[in-house]
Amino acid sequence: MATEQEIISSFTDIGITHHDAVVIADCIITRKSCSWVNTDPVDDKMIKDLKDVITKNNYRIVVNIQAVPTRSKFIWEIKVPK
């Protein structure tokens, strides 16, 4: 398995913010689901690239990102299938 830093880099390389990449990496390593809200911008290309990295590296997580347009925020949800 990749190191925590390698996992973080795989996400920051596609434009995911460092903070979000750290949380995603923690979910992958600890095998625990989590969710959070932030204002860091996310677009369709970033979501596609994120899912491609997850699939390519067999990270075994499911990511759901929902925009809250009235608040300029995004809800991130990482699920770890059992």
Buried (B, 14 or more C-beta within 10 A) or exposed (E): EBEEEEBBBBBBEBBBBEEBBBBBBBBBBEEEEBEEEBEBEBEEEBBEBBEEBBEEBEBEBEBEBEEEEEEEEBBBEBEBEE
